Amino acid sequence: MNHHRLRLLGPLVGVLSLAAAAATSTACTRTVSTTIPHPMTSGLTVNEIPITYAGTERQRGLPPGTLSDTGQITQLDATTMCFAVRLADIDEGRGTTWTALENYEITLDTDTAQAELRVENPTLQNVQPVSQSFNGLNPQRRQSGVRRRCVDENDQGECREWREEPIYETVYVPGLVAGVTGGGSICFGNQGFVTPQTSRVELRLERPAFTVTFEWNFT
């Protein structure tokens, strides 16, 4: 059983958070939003949000949608807020893919509370990852040339010793590409963070150098 900790941080925004990874600077952020009837007044409707990565799929020769992440609200009432998230990645053979929820820092922002709040330790339940191989393209580092670099100069700035260094480039060659999908469910206790007056809920998953955000606007 998870025990939620509530902290008062400041004014304006309600924030619920899982500290699952060290804080890092974010190099890339993907945010997609949708607008749906408020689940607490109209019931749950179709609300799945896809986040696509068409550029990476083209680069790796993968079918469209192979690397799509998705998020949807599965329960939202006075006591519980739950989301189902699908996470996709390429298994490069390094032993780690970004398909397990515990590898992310997960936050839920709302525009309800009059003070900024943070609740830690939501309940996470991972699905069993599924792997599938595709005929695609894999990166390969090749030497494309040689350059000369001065490694020793005299007092007059004249080079006394030159050294040849290889120049490398990355090319993509045909081969099997292993795609992996995972994710699971994320649940928070609702202690007044989302009410019928809430107009926005934002689920954010952060990992080193990357953030993916699903945003639902309520009418």
C-alpha positions, 0 to 999 in steps of 0.5 A: 500500500502506497502512502501519499505525502502532501507538501505545500510548495507555493501559490497557483498550481496543484502538482502531484509528483513521483520522484523516480529519477534524478532531476536533469535538464530537458533537451527535448519536450513533446506535448500533445493536448486534446479537449474532452467533456469533463469526466466528473460531470459527463463521464469518461469519453474517448480521450486517448492522446497519441504522441508520434515520432515520425522522423525517427520512424523514417530514419530507422525504416519503421512502420508509422506508429511503431514508436508512438506513445499514448496516454488516456484517462481511465478513471477520474472521480472524487477519490481516484485519478488513473491513467493508462500509458503506452511507451514505445522504444527501440531496443539497441541491445544496451539492456535498458529501454524507456518502457518501464514507468519507474524509470520516469519522474511522473507529475500531474499538474492541474489548474484547480488548487489555490496552492501548489501541492505535491503528492509523492508515490502514485501507484504504478503497475507496469504491463509486460513489455512486448518485443517485435522485430522489423526489417529496418535500418540500424546506425553504423559508424564508419570512417569517411576520411582523414584530417591533419591536425597540428599537435605541436607549434613553435614560438612563432606559431609554426607547426612542428608536428602534424597528426592524422586523425580519422573522420567518422560519420553515421550511416544507416544500413538495412537490418533487424530493428527490435521495437519494444512497447511497455508502460502501464497504469498510473494512479493518484489519490484525488484529494481535491486536486481535480474537481468539476471546476478543473479545466486542465489536467497535464500528465508529464513523464520525464527522463534524462534529456526527454519529457513527454506530456499528455494534456487534457482540457475539459469543457 
